[in-house]
């Protein structure tokens, strides 16, 4: 049994020595992945006025969009009144609410 332990220790030492002596392959793989994952730059180009990427065609919301949300609590009567006005004007309820809030600011 003592002989087995000694041989296992020797084998473990040899593995450790090989790992230290061998060059690291992972660094080469990572460098290769970086080159492959780079995106080609999109060229919207042009120095003329009006040339280039159209507004809002990139990622994320356009600069003119309404993206901040606000919650408003209404009573049943207030909500019914708003719905009636929205139906009369033929616009969505949220648009009517937005117009009322933006006018009051």
VOBA-1610 file (N, C-alpha, C; in pm, whole numbers, padded with zeros to 5 digits, always signed):
BEGIN
Unk+00081-00119+00000Unk+00000+00000+00000Unk+00086+00126+00000Unk+00194+00124+00073Unk+00285+00238+00078Unk+00349+00261-00059Unk+00368+00151-00135Unk+00428+00160-00268Unk+00334+00235-00362Unk+00202+00206-00351Unk+00103+00273-00436Unk+00102+00423-00411Unk+00106+00462-00285Unk+00105+00603-00249Unk+00226+00674-00307Unk+00340+00608-00301Unk+00463+00667-00352Unk+00456+00686-00504Unk+00401+00587-00574Unk+00389+00600-00720Unk+00286+00707-00757Unk+00180+00719-00681Unk+00081+00823-00708Unk+00141+00962-00688Unk+00222+00977-00585Unk+00287+01106-00559Unk+00382+01140-00672Unk+00458+01039-00721Unk+00551+01063-00830Unk+00476+01105-00957Unk+00365+01038-00983Unk+00285+01071-01102Unk+00229+01213-01091Unk+00185+01249-00972Unk+00131+01384-00950Unk+00239+01489-00970Unk+00360+01461-00925Unk+00472+01554-00942Unk+00506+01571-01090Unk+00502+01460-01166Unk+00532+01468-01309Unk+00428+01555-01382Unk+00299+01537-01345Unk+00193+01617-01407Unk+00212+01765-01378Unk+00246+01795-01254Unk+00267+01935-01215Unk+00385+01994-01291Unk+00490+01917-01308Unk+00608+01966-01380Unk+00574+01990-01528Unk+00493+01903-01589Unk+00454+01920-01729Unk+00370+02047-01746Unk+00280+02072-01650Unk+00195+02191-01659Unk+00278+02319-01652Unk+00380+02318-01566Unk+00466+02436-01553Unk+00548+02458-01678Unk+00597+02351-01737Unk+00685+02362-01853Unk+00609+02392-01982Unk+00485+02346-01995Unk+00409+02362-02119Unk+00361+02507-02134Unk+00367+02562-02255Unk+00315+02698-02277Unk+00163+02698-02266Unk+00110+02810-02224Unk-00035+02820-02206Unk-00103+02835-02341Unk-00200+02748-02364Unk-00273+02750-02490Unk-00393+02845-02482Unk-00443+02868-02362Unk-00564+02948-02348Unk-00543+03093-02392Unk-00422+03146-02374Unk-00396+03284-02414Unk-00406+03297-02566Unk-00357+03196-02639Unk-00365+03200-02784Unk-00510+03191-02830Unk-00588+03105-02764Unk-00729+03089-02802Unk-00806+03219-02779Unk-00780+03285-02666Unk-00850+03410-02635Unk-00819+03517-02738Unk-00694+03528-02779Unk-00656+03628-02879Unk-00727+03601-03010Unk-00739+03475-03047Unk-00809+03439-03171Unk-00956+03472-03164Unk-01017+03453-03048Unk-01159+03483-03033Unk-01184+03633-03043Unk-01095+03713-02989Unk-01113+03858-02994Unk-01115+03907-03138Unk-01027+03853-03218Unk-01021+03895-03357Unk-01149+03856-03430Unk-01202+03739-03402Unk-01321+03689-03471Unk-01447+03764-03428Unk-01452+03813-03302Unk-01574+03873-03252Unk-01584+04023-03282Unk-01481+04083-03338Unk-01487+04226-03369Unk-01587+04250-03481Unk-01670+04352-03461Unk-01769+04386-03563Unk-01705+04479-03665Unk-01753+04468-03785Unk-01708+04559-03890Unk-01781+04691-03869Unk-01708+04799-03869Unk-01768+04930-03843Unk-01863+04968-03957Unk-01985+05006-03920Unk-02082+05049-04020Unk-02046+05188-04067Unk-02049+05209-04194Unk-02013+05339-04249Unk-02139+05408-04299Unk-02185+05506-04223Unk-02300+05584-04266Unk-02250+05703-04347Unk-02126+05734-04334Unk-02048+05828-04413Unk-02115+05956-04459Unk-02033+06042-04513Unk-02082+06165-04574Unk-02058+06287-04489Unk-02003+06390-04549Unk-01978+06516-04480Unk-02088+06618-04512Unk-02174+06586-04605Unk-02279+06679-04646Unk-02382+06696-04535Unk-02448+06809-04530Unk-02555+06825-04433Unk-02669+06727-04465Unk-02719+06662-04365Unk-02827+06565-04384Unk-02777+06426-04415Unk-02646+06410-04439Unk-02591+06278-04468Unk-02565+06206-04337Unk-02558+06076-04343Unk-02527+05998-04224Unk-02645+05914-04179Unk-02630+05858-04062Unk-02731+05767-04010Unk-02859+05844-03978Unk-02973+05792-04024Unk-03100+05858-03994Unk-03130+05855-03845Unk-03194+05956-03797Unk-03229+05969-03656Unk-03318+05853-03613Unk-03280+05785-03506Unk-03362+05677-03453Unk-03340+05542-03519Unk-03245+05530-03613Unk-03225+05401-03679Unk-03122+05315-03607Unk-03057+05366-03505Unk-02959+05289-03429Unk-03025+05209-03320Unk-02944+05161-03227Unk-02999+05084-03116Unk-03056+05178-03011Unk-03156+05130-02941Unk-03216+05207-02833Unk-03323+05302-02886Unk-03389+05373-02795Unk-03497+05462-02835Unk-03443+05586-02907Unk-03524+05644-02994Unk-03482+05766-03062Unk-03483+05880-02960Unk-03407+05984-02986Unk-03400+06094-02890Unk-03532+06166-02869Unk-03623+06155-02966Unk-03752+06225-02956Unk-03860+06141-02888Unk-03831+06015-02856Unk-03935+05928-02802Unk-03966+05961-02657Unk-04090+05930-02619Unk-04131+05946-02479Unk-04106+05811-02411Unk-04001+05802-02332Unk-03965+05673-02275Unk-03971+05669-02123Unk-04006+05780-02060Unk-04017+05783-01914Unk-04163+05763-01875Unk-04188+05662-01794Unk-04324+05627-01760Unk-04364+05686-01625Unk-04490+05726-01617Unk-04546+05782-01494Unk-04680+05714-01471Unk-04705+05675-01347Unk-04833+05612-01313Unk-04922+05714-01243Unk-05049+05716-01282Unk-05145+05808-01222Unk-05264+05726-01172Unk-05306+05752-01050Unk-05421+05682-00993Unk-05546+05770-01008Unk-05650+05716-01073Unk-05776+05786-01093Unk-05888+05716-01018Unk-05989+05794-00982Unk-06111+05732-00930Unk-06189+05681-01051Unk-06293+05603-01026Unk-06374+05550-01136Unk-06439+05661-01218Unk-06486+05765-01149Unk-06551+05878-01219Unk-06451+05953-01307Unk-06332+05978-01254Unk-06230+06050-01332Unk-06189+05969-01455Unk-06173+05840-01438Unk-06134+05755-01550Unk-06243+05750-01656Unk-06369+05744-01612Unk-06481+05742-01708Unk-06485+05873-01787Unk-06460+05986-01719Unk-06458+06116-01786Unk-06346+06121-01890Unk-06228+06073-01852Unk-06116+06072-01945Unk-06145+05983-02066Unk-06202+05867-02043Unk-06235+05776-02152Unk-06336+05839-02249Unk-06435+05910-02192Unk-06535+05976-02274Unk-06470+06083-02363Unk-06381+06164-02303Unk-06314+06270-02379Unk-06224+06211-02488Unk-06154+06102-02455Unk-06066+06038-02553Unk-06147+05982-02670Unk-06262+05923-02639Unk-06348+05867-02744Unk-06405+05978-02832Unk-06441+06090-02769Unk-06497+06203-02842Unk-06393+06262-02939Unk-06267+06269-02893Unk-06160+06325-02977Unk-06099+06220-03071Unk-06140+06095-03053Unk-06088+05983-03133Unk-05936+05968-03121Unk-05888+05974-02998Unk-05746+05950-02969Unk-05735+05849-02856Unk-05624+05780-02844Unk-05607+05685-02734Unk-05609+05756-02598Unk-05650+05683-02497Unk-05658+05735-02362Unk-05522+05784-02313Unk-05417+05707-02342Unk-05283+05745-02296Unk-05236+05875-02362Unk-05273+05897-02488Unk-05235+06020-02556Unk-05306+06140-02494Unk-05433+06123-02461Unk-05507+06230-02395Unk-05445+06262-02259Unk-05412+06159-02183Unk-05350+06180-02051Unk-05217+06252-02066Unk-05138+06212-02167Unk-05008+06277-02191Unk-05027+06424-02225Unk-05123+06454-02312Unk-05148+06592-02353Unk-05191+06678-02234Unk-05276+06623-02149Unk-05322+06698-02030Unk-05206+06728-01936Unk-05121+06629-01914Unk-05006+06650-01824Unk-04906+06748-01884Unk-04878+06732-02014Unk-04778+06820-02076Unk-04827+06963-02085Unk-04959+06985-02100Unk-05013+07121-02101Unk-05004+07186-01964Unk-05017+07107-01860Unk-05018+07163-01724Unk-04876+07197-01674Unk-04776+07146-01744Unk-04637+07174-01698Unk-04589+07304-01747
//
